[in-house]
Amino acid sequence: MKKFYLLLLLTAVALSGCSQNTESSQLSAETSAPEEVTEAETESLPPPTNAPFPEADPNAVTFDDGNFRFISVIKDDDTAVDGSLSVETIGGNAMLKFTDTSTNAQNLEKAVQKIKISVGQLLRPDQLESVYRISFDCYAEAKDELFLNDDGEYRKVPGWIGGGGGTMCADGNWYSFADFSASGINEYDLERSDACHVDFKFLLAESGKKWDSSVQDVNFSVMRWGMQNISDFYLDNITFYDQEGNAIPLNPSETETSAVQETELSEESSVPESETTAEDAS
């Protein structure tokens, strides 16, 4: 009988130990579970910075030299907004910056940012007829919190990036050759969007639209409209391509000449009045 009770006691102790081990295993599993969830959530968070800047073609206008004399702001109607141009370096990448100085909450819906690029200062006359398409990268950077998202929150983001472009052709007519629309990323997540790559197609051979040496002022305009928030506009990596898809080399002679002329004018204006008089007298 004692042996029987002893056997029952040992069995109870063994069952109790198994139960404790099971509870301990369950507690251990429950304790480690939150770590797995936290790790998964961390991996799904959006990146804290913008994507890397796109690599430019060797023949692209990159603004690395700080020169933007061939670009101007267009203010030709009531929708065109005032602004100033500069070159700003962000993350080691130089870009043309259009600082918007007149868009506000009242004219936001109809405001258009217009920039004119003088191609005659970038390409030789004999290169103009070979331009088949133009590409560039653009960005937008929010200056206000007028954008209202689907959750009813006002965000300091640029929102949709889009617009179009055009030019005067050799036949003297205006040619609106392309639109661009929301091909960038992070325009709804960050204050400054990532690159919106724009590819303007002239379709010269099919449409008969072209530039040539007879055009007095060879240029094309980039227009950004449909803004959802007050924001500045950036432009970079302007590249000209021929019909075979080859990037056309830039001709720096025009801009170099302009720089020399500006230096000469500056030197002439600094000549003392007495020296100028003496030269005139001789």
C-alpha positions in Angstrom: 0.0 0.0 0.0 2.8 2.4 0.9 4.4 1.6 -2.4 1.2 2.5 -4.2 0.8 5.9 -2.5 4.5 6.6 -3.2 3.9 5.8 -6.9 0.9 8.1 -7.0 3.0 10.9 -5.4 5.8 10.5 -7.9 3.3 10.6 -10.8 1.7 13.8 -9.5 5.1 15.5 -9.1 6.0 14.5 -12.7 2.8 15.8 -14.1 3.2 19.0 -12.2 6.7 19.5 -13.7 5.4 18.9 -17.2 2.7 21.5 -16.7 5.2 24.1 -15.5 7.5 23.4 -18.4 4.6 23.9 -20.8 3.6 27.2 -19.2 7.2 28.3 -19.2 7.4 27.5 -23.0 4.2 29.5 -23.7 5.5 32.5 -21.7 8.8 32.4 -23.6 7.0 32.3 -26.9 4.7 35.2 -25.9 7.6 37.2 -24.8 9.5 36.8 -28.0 6.5 37.5 -30.3 6.5 41.3 -30.0 10.2 41.5 -31.1 9.3 39.8 -34.4 6.4 42.2 -35.0 8.5 45.2 -34.1 11.2 44.1 -36.5 8.8 43.6 -39.3 7.2 47.0 -38.8 10.6 48.7 -38.8 11.5 47.2 -42.2 8.2 48.5 -43.7 8.8 52.2 -42.7 9.5 54.6 -45.6 13.1 55.8 -46.1 13.9 58.9 -44.1 15.7 60.6 -47.1 15.1 61.2 -50.8 16.2 58.6 -53.4 19.7 59.1 -54.9 19.9 61.8 -57.6 19.8 60.3 -61.2 23.0 59.9 -63.1 23.3 62.5 -65.9 24.4 61.9 -69.4 27.9 63.3 -70.1 26.3 65.7 -72.6 23.6 67.0 -70.3 23.2 70.5 -68.8 23.9 69.8 -65.1 24.5 73.3 -63.7 27.6 72.0 -62.0 29.5 75.1 -63.3 26.8 77.4 -61.7 26.0 78.9 -65.1 22.3 79.6 -65.9 22.6 82.6 -68.1 20.7 80.8 -70.9 17.6 80.4 -68.7 15.0 83.0 -67.8 11.6 83.3 -66.1 8.6 84.0 -68.3 5.9 86.4 -67.1 3.7 86.7 -70.1 0.1 86.5 -68.8 -2.0 86.6 -65.6 -1.4 82.9 -64.8 2.4 83.1 -65.0 4.0 83.7 -61.6 7.0 85.8 -60.6 10.1 84.1 -59.5 13.9 84.2 -59.3 16.5 81.8 -60.6 19.6 80.4 -58.8 21.7 77.3 -58.7 21.4 75.3 -55.4 23.4 72.2 -54.4 21.6 69.5 -52.5 23.3 66.3 -51.5 26.3 67.2 -53.7 24.0 67.7 -56.8 23.7 71.2 -58.4 20.3 72.1 -59.8 18.6 75.1 -61.2 16.1 76.5 -58.7 13.0 78.5 -59.6 12.0 80.3 -56.4 8.3 81.1 -56.6 7.6 84.6 -55.2 4.0 85.2 -56.1 1.9 82.0 -55.8 -0.4 82.2 -52.8 -3.5 80.4 -51.5 -5.8 82.6 -53.7 -4.1 82.0 -57.1 -2.7 78.5 -56.4 -5.2 76.7 -58.7 -4.4 78.8 -61.8 -0.7 79.6 -61.1 1.8 78.5 -63.8 5.6 78.4 -63.3 7.3 79.2 -66.7 10.9 78.8 -67.6 12.5 79.5 -71.0 15.7 77.7 -72.0 17.7 79.4 -74.8 18.9 76.4 -76.9 20.8 78.7 -79.2 23.3 79.2 -76.4 23.7 75.4 -75.9 23.9 74.0 -79.4 25.5 75.0 -82.7 23.2 76.2 -85.6 24.1 73.0 -87.6 22.9 70.9 -84.6 19.4 72.4 -84.3 17.7 70.3 -87.0 19.0 67.1 -85.5 17.1 67.6 -82.1 14.5 64.9 -82.0 13.6 64.8 -78.3 14.6 66.5 -75.0 14.7 65.1 -71.5 15.3 66.5 -68.1 14.7 65.9 -64.4 12.6 68.1 -62.2 11.7 68.4 -58.5 9.4 70.4 -56.4 9.8 71.6 -52.8 6.9 72.6 -50.6 6.9 76.0 -48.9 3.5 75.8 -47.2 0.9 73.3 -45.8 -2.0 73.9 -48.1 -2.2 70.3 -49.3 -5.0 68.3 -47.7 -4.6 64.5 -47.9 -7.2 61.8 -47.8 -7.0 61.6 -44.0 -8.0 65.2 -43.6 -4.4 66.3 -42.6 -2.6 69.3 -44.0 0.9 68.3 -45.2 4.0 70.2 -46.2 4.5 68.3 -49.4 4.5 69.5 -53.1 1.8 67.1 -54.3 1.3 66.4 -58.0 4.1 67.5 -60.3 3.0 68.1 -63.9 2.8 70.5 -66.8 4.0 70.8 -70.4 6.3 72.5 -72.8 6.5 74.1 -76.2 8.6 76.1 -78.7 8.6 78.3 -81.7 9.4 76.2 -84.8 11.1 77.0 -88.1 7.7 77.7 -89.6 7.1 80.5 -87.1 4.3 78.7 -85.3 4.1 77.7 -81.6 4.4 74.0 -81.1 3.2 72.4 -77.9 5.2 69.2 -78.0 4.7 67.3 -74.8 3.1 67.1 -71.3 4.5 65.5 -68.2 2.6 64.1 -65.3 3.4 62.8 -61.8 6.3 60.5 -62.7 8.3 61.4 -59.6 8.1 59.8 -56.2 7.7 61.1 -52.7 5.8 64.1 -53.9 3.1 63.2 -51.3 5.6 62.0 -48.5 8.5 64.5 -48.3 8.9 68.3 -48.5 11.0 67.9 -51.6 10.1 65.3 -54.1 12.4 62.8 -55.8 13.2 63.2 -59.5 10.3 63.5 -62.0 11.9 62.4 -65.3 10.4 64.2 -68.3 10.9 63.0 -71.9 9.7 65.6 -74.5 9.3 64.1 -78.0 9.4 66.5 -81.0 8.7 63.8 -83.6 10.4 66.0 -86.1 10.5 63.6 -89.0 6.8 62.7 -88.8 5.4 66.1 -88.0 7.7 68.4 -89.9 8.3 70.4 -86.8 11.9 71.5 -86.3 14.4 74.1 -85.5 17.0 75.4 -87.9 19.4 78.3 -88.4 16.6 80.6 -89.7 15.0 80.7 -86.2 16.1 83.9 -84.6 15.6 82.8 -80.9 15.8 79.1 -80.6 14.3 78.2 -77.2 11.8 75.9 -75.5 9.7 76.5 -72.4 9.0 74.3 -69.4 5.6 75.1 -67.7 4.5 73.6 -64.4 0.8 73.9 -63.6 -1.8 72.1 -61.5 0.1 72.9 -58.3 -1.4 71.5 -55.1 0.8 73.5 -52.7 3.0 76.5 -52.8 6.4 75.2 -53.8 9.6 75.9 -55.6 10.6 74.1 -58.8 14.0 72.5 -59.6 15.4 71.6 -63.0 18.4 69.4 -63.9 20.0 67.1 -66.5 18.7 68.8 -69.6 19.7 66.5 -72.5 19.1 66.8 -76.3 18.9 63.7 -78.4 19.0 63.0 -82.2 16.6 60.6 -84.0 18.9 57.6 -83.3 18.7 58.3 -79.6 22.3 59.7 -79.3 22.8 62.6 -76.9 23.9 65.7 -78.8 27.2 67.3 -77.4 26.7 70.8 -76.0 28.4 73.7 -77.6 30.0 75.8 -74.8 31.3 78.6 -77.1 28.2 80.9 -76.7 28.2 80.8 -72.9 32.0 81.1 -72.8 31.7 84.2 -75.1 29.1 85.7 -72.8 31.4 85.2 -69.8 34.3 86.8 -71.6 32.1 89.8 -72.7 30.9 90.2 -69.1 34.5 90.2 -67.8 35.5 92.8 -70.5 32.6 95.0 -69.7 33.4 94.8 -66.0 37.1 95.7 -66.6 36.1 98.6 -68.9 33.7 100.0 -66.3 36.5 99.9 -63.7 39.0 102.1 -65.7 39.6 105.4 -64.0 38.0 108.4 -65.6 41.3 110.2 -66.1 42.7 107.3 -68.1 39.6 107.2 -70.3 39.9 110.9 -71.0 43.6 110.5 -72.0 42.8 107.7 -74.4 40.1 109.8 -76.0 42.3 112.8 -76.3 45.0 110.8 -78.2 
